[in-house]
């Protein structure tokens, strides 16, 4: 499947040019933003880890082996891509044990930058945000057009599409989900089940975003919408008064789209009709997600870009720095600026 089929239309017009992303590991840097005050004591050892060319699961296995503990004793907040320079937290459950020697885990691809104790383990999704430093290389674009586009997305945000990585190579995860849904079966292997369910749910959400982008309503509230704050998983219905809430204009409050699960969309009016239309066209996937016990959830349609800054280290390199809420994709920002060559179309 193509990028347009898996994601949807751009909101800010055609790309301003072409560039490469991840030409080197250092071109894609990610720092987890954690707002949990660590106590310095407790039975959980927290590690601030720098990884280069190493994904999160591989790092966890290496730490577990060095510590001499089962992999299930290692926790992390979120998955980070292999082809990147990333810094993230891990925790080890060490009840009644002293800090282990973790030197065997370290080499050029993994460094332990900090370690401290805490009373609780690190939970999945516990990080508040991710900070990104991206370098777009081999840049061919009009500088004036780029400046206008960057100012625009800083002020208005971008559609909160799930990125291509969620769907696997050439959409393979989604194709697998469709086949399991067709057979009315569920993958037995835990990782495969997680990947295929996530791909199906993400694809359905992207279809809702795509329709809202096409209609010009992805970044404004409609009566019948369910609204949520940037960092909140709760939502509330929008009437006429809520649609005029000034927090919408400052990108603090947003319309949401369906993350499919059991039950009907709690949206109303035209929003409910749009989401039900997507569900009817993809009934097999929707029924399959419901049969898996997935609960209906919501995700913001608009992605606010925190602290966006940019400069040009060389005329053919654009460096971007910004912060995104946890679970959001940096390439949702990049695709509104430039087209990436096939070699650069990876995601985080």
C-alpha positions, 0 to 999 in steps of 0.5 A, spaced: 500 500 500 502 507 498 503 512 503 497 516 501 493 509 502 496 508 509 496 515 512 492 520 508 492 527 505 497 532 507 493 538 511 498 544 509 499 543 501 504 540 497 511 538 500 516 544 499 521 540 496 525 533 497 530 531 503 533 524 506 531 522 513 536 518 517 542 518 512 546 517 519 544 514 526 545 521 528 540 524 524 534 522 528 535 523 535 530 522 541 530 523 548 524 521 553 521 526 557 519 524 564 516 528 569 516 523 575 520 525 581 525 519 582 526 518 590 533 515 590 531 509 594 526 503 593 527 496 590 527 498 582 533 500 579 532 506 574 537 507 568 537 512 563 540 509 557 543 512 550 542 507 544 545 507 537 542 503 532 539 498 537 531 498 538 528 498 545 527 490 546 534 488 544 537 493 549 532 490 555 535 483 553 542 486 554 540 489 560 537 483 563 543 478 561 548 483 564 544 483 570 542 476 571 535 477 571 529 474 567 527 479 561 520 480 565 524 484 570 525 489 565 520 495 564 520 501 559 515 506 557 515 506 550 519 503 544 524 507 540 526 505 533 533 502 531 535 506 526 536 512 531 540 515 537 535 515 542 535 516 550 530 513 554 529 510 561 529 502 563 527 500 570 529 493 573 526 490 579 531 488 584 527 486 591 532 485 596 538 486 591 544 491 590 545 494 584 548 489 579 554 490 575 552 492 568 558 493 564 557 487 560 551 491 557 555 497 555 559 498 548 558 503 542 551 501 541 549 502 549 551 506 554 548 507 561 548 515 563 545 515 569 542 510 574 538 511 581 533 507 585 525 508 585 519 505 589 516 503 583 517 500 576 517 504 570 510 503 567 508 503 559 506 510 557 509 513 563 513 518 559 510 525 558 513 526 551 519 525 546 524 530 544 526 530 537 532 533 534 532 531 526 536 533 520 533 533 513 539 532 509 540 532 501 535 538 502 532 540 495 527 546 497 525 553 496 528 556 503 522 562 503 517 556 502 520 552 508 520 558 512 512 559 511 511 552 512 515 551 518 511 558 521 505 555 519 505 548 522 508 551 529 502 555 529 497 550 527 500 543 528 499 537 523 494 531 523 496 526 528 497 520 523 500 514 525 506 513 522 508 508 516 512 504 521 506 502 525 503 498 518 510 494 517 514 493 510 509 495 505 503 495 509 504 487 511 502 488 518 495 491 516 495 485 511 496 480 516 490 483 520 486 483 514 487 476 513 486 474 521 480 478 521 477 474 514 478 468 518 475 470 524 482 468 528 487 471 533 494 470 532 497 466 538 504 469 538 503 475 543 508 480 539 504 478 532 497 479 536 500 486 538 502 488 531 496 486 527 491 489 532 495 495 533 496 496 525 488 495 524 486 500 529 491 505 527 489 504 520 482 506 522 484 512 526 488 514 520 482 513 515 478 518 520 483 523 520 484 523 512 476 524 512 477 530 517 483 533 513 479 532 506 473 536 509 478 541 512 475 540 519 481 536 522 483 542 526 477 545 529 471 542 533 464 540 530 458 539 534 458 532 536 465 532 537 469 529 543 474 534 545 481 532 549 486 536 552 493 534 549 496 530 555 489 527 557 486 520 555 479 523 558 474 526 553 468 530 553 462 532 548 462 538 544 456 543 543 456 550 541 459 553 547 465 548 547 466 549 539 468 556 541 473 554 547 479 559 546 483 553 548 482 550 541 485 556 538 492 555 542 492 548 541 491 546 548 484 542 546 483 538 540 477 534 537 479 527 537 478 520 533 476 513 534 480 508 536 476 502 535 473 497 540 467 494 543 461 499 542 458 504 538 462 511 537 460 516 543 461 522 538 454 525 535 451 528 529 456 529 523 462 526 527 458 520 529 456 519 522 463 520 519 466 515 524 460 510 523 461 510 515 469 508 516 467 503 521 461 500 516 466 500 510 471 496 514 466 492 518 471 486 518 477 490 521 472 493 526 468 486 528 475 483 529 478 489 534 471 488 538 472 480 538 479 481 541 476 485 547 479 492 545 475 498 548 473 504 544 478 509 546 480 516 543 486 520 540 487 527 538 486 529 531 491 534 531 498 534 533 501 540 537 508 541 536 512 544 542 518 548 541 519 548 534 526 551 532 530 550 526 536 552 522 541 550 517 547 547 518 549 547 511 545 549 505 543 542 504 541 540 511 535 543 515 535 541 522 529 541 526 528 541 534 521 539 537 517 536 542 511 531 541 506 528 546 508 520 547 505 516 542 506 521 536 510 520 530 515 525 528 514 523 521 507 526 521 511 533 522 516 532 517 511 529 511 508 536 512 514 540 510 518 535 505 517 529 501 522 523 503 526 519 498 524 511 499 530 510 503 528 515 508 521 513 509 522 510 516 518 512 522 518 512 530 
